[in-house]
Amino acid sequence: MAVYTHLTEAEIAAFLARYDAGTLVSFKGIAEGVENSNYLVVTSQAKYILTVYEKRVEQNDLPFFLGMMEWLAERGVPCPRPLHGRDGEMVQRVKDRPAALVTFLEGQGCRSIRNAHLSQLGEHLARVHLAGDGFPLRRANALSLRGWRSL
């Protein structure tokens, strides 16, 4: 299971209290993924994903990634939208780790990839690139050839 930081009901409820996202109804750790801890959180208002960023994530990079998600969502790209806490910040902390709450997108992974899926992927990737034009934040690519050495 890819939940590295285990949260209790009380910890998630306290985390949610920092947002205008309703009260906790239920939560479940998400087994998929390899790097961060993710929870499906159901509140009295909606479903969300709570991500607890683990050790390899640079906290200074989070405004870029969350900002890009927000930028793309505002431009019609179907992607999660980060919520801002009552303090206006997208990044909060839980168990001394950075964490974020984003909207939930209905759907599921594709187990059998077909050519039509690749065509759709190409179309969506083009939309992401076009919608990302003008995004004001920049960061170095940690997965570039130079970044591979440290991995």
C-alpha positions as CSV (number, residue, x, y, z in Angstrom):
1,M,0.0,0.0,0.0
2,A,1.3,3.4,-0.9
3,V,0.2,5.2,2.3
4,Y,3.4,6.1,4.2
5,T,1.9,8.6,6.6
6,H,-1.0,7.1,8.4
7,L,-3.7,9.6,9.5
8,T,-6.4,9.1,12.0
9,E,-10.0,10.3,11.6
10,A,-9.3,13.1,14.2
11,E,-6.2,14.2,12.2
12,I,-8.1,14.4,8.9
13,A,-11.0,16.2,10.6
14,A,-8.6,18.7,12.0
15,F,-6.9,19.2,8.6
16,L,-10.3,19.7,7.0
17,A,-11.2,22.4,9.5
18,R,-8.6,24.6,7.8
19,Y,-10.8,24.7,4.7
20,D,-14.4,25.5,3.7
21,A,-14.8,22.0,2.5
22,G,-17.4,20.6,4.8
23,T,-17.1,18.1,7.7
24,L,-15.6,14.7,7.4
25,V,-17.9,11.8,6.5
26,S,-15.4,9.1,5.6
27,F,-11.8,8.6,4.4
28,K,-9.8,5.8,2.8
29,G,-6.1,5.4,2.0
30,I,-5.4,5.0,-1.7
31,A,-3.1,2.0,-2.5
32,E,-2.0,3.2,-5.9
33,G,1.0,5.5,-6.2
34,V,4.6,5.2,-5.1
35,E,5.8,8.5,-3.8
36,N,3.2,10.3,-1.6
37,S,0.4,9.3,0.8
38,N,-3.0,9.8,-0.7
39,Y,-6.5,9.6,0.9
40,L,-9.9,9.8,-0.7
41,V,-11.8,12.1,1.7
42,V,-15.6,12.4,1.6
43,T,-17.1,15.4,3.3
44,S,-20.6,16.8,3.8
45,Q,-19.9,18.9,0.6
46,A,-17.9,16.7,-1.8
47,K,-15.1,14.2,-2.4
48,Y,-11.5,15.3,-2.3
49,I,-8.0,13.9,-2.5
50,L,-5.7,14.7,0.5
51,T,-2.1,14.3,-0.5
52,V,0.6,14.1,2.1
53,Y,3.9,14.9,0.5
54,E,6.7,12.5,1.6
55,K,10.4,12.9,1.9
56,R,11.5,13.1,-1.7
57,V,9.2,16.1,-2.6
58,E,10.8,19.5,-2.3
59,Q,8.3,21.7,-0.4
60,N,9.6,24.7,-2.4
61,D,8.3,23.0,-5.6
62,L,4.7,22.6,-4.3
63,P,3.6,26.2,-5.2
64,F,4.7,25.5,-8.8
65,F,2.8,22.2,-9.1
66,L,-0.3,23.2,-7.2
67,G,-0.3,26.6,-9.0
68,M,-0.1,24.8,-12.4
69,M,-3.0,22.6,-11.5
70,E,-5.1,25.6,-10.6
71,W,-4.0,27.5,-13.7
72,L,-4.9,24.5,-16.0
73,A,-8.3,24.0,-14.2
74,E,-9.1,27.6,-14.7
75,R,-8.5,27.2,-18.4
76,G,-10.8,24.2,-18.8
77,V,-8.3,21.4,-18.6
78,P,-10.0,18.5,-16.7
79,C,-7.6,18.2,-13.7
80,P,-7.9,18.5,-10.0
81,R,-8.2,21.9,-8.5
82,P,-6.3,22.6,-5.3
83,L,-8.3,24.2,-2.5
84,H,-7.0,27.2,-0.6
85,G,-7.2,27.0,3.2
86,R,-8.9,29.7,5.1
87,D,-5.5,31.3,5.5
88,G,-5.3,31.5,1.6
89,E,-2.6,28.9,1.3
90,M,-2.7,25.8,-0.8
91,V,-0.1,24.0,1.2
92,Q,-0.9,23.1,4.8
93,R,0.8,20.7,7.2
94,V,-0.2,17.4,8.8
95,K,2.0,15.2,11.0
96,D,4.8,17.7,10.2
97,R,4.6,17.1,6.5
98,P,3.3,19.4,3.7
99,A,-0.1,18.4,2.5
100,A,-2.8,19.6,0.1
101,L,-6.4,19.1,-0.6
102,V,-7.6,18.9,-4.2
103,T,-11.0,18.3,-5.9
104,F,-11.8,14.7,-6.9
105,L,-12.2,13.7,-10.5
106,E,-14.4,10.8,-11.3
107,G,-12.9,8.0,-13.4
108,Q,-10.6,5.1,-13.2
109,G,-7.3,3.9,-14.6
110,C,-7.1,2.2,-18.0
111,R,-5.9,-1.5,-17.7
112,S,-5.9,-2.2,-21.5
113,I,-4.4,0.6,-23.6
114,R,-5.7,0.9,-27.2
115,N,-4.7,3.2,-30.1
116,A,-7.8,5.3,-29.4
117,H,-6.6,5.9,-25.9
118,L,-3.2,7.1,-27.2
119,S,-5.0,9.5,-29.6
120,Q,-7.0,10.9,-26.7
121,L,-3.8,11.2,-24.6
122,G,-2.2,13.2,-27.4
123,E,-5.2,15.5,-27.6
124,H,-5.2,16.1,-23.9
125,L,-1.5,16.7,-23.7
126,A,-1.8,19.3,-26.5
127,R,-4.6,21.0,-24.5
128,V,-2.3,21.0,-21.4
129,H,0.5,22.6,-23.3
130,L,-1.7,25.2,-24.9
131,A,-3.4,26.0,-21.6
132,G,-0.1,26.2,-19.7
133,D,1.1,29.0,-22.0
134,G,1.7,32.1,-19.9
135,F,1.9,30.3,-16.5
136,P,4.2,32.7,-14.5
137,L,6.1,30.3,-12.2
138,R,9.3,28.4,-13.3
139,R,11.3,25.7,-11.8
140,A,14.2,23.5,-12.9
141,N,13.2,20.0,-14.1
142,A,14.4,17.6,-11.4
143,L,13.9,14.7,-13.8
144,S,16.1,16.0,-16.5
145,L,19.3,14.2,-17.5
146,R,21.2,16.2,-14.9
147,G,18.6,15.2,-12.2
148,W,18.9,11.5,-13.0
149,R,22.3,11.3,-11.3
150,S,20.8,12.2,-7.9
151,L,18.0,9.7,-8.3
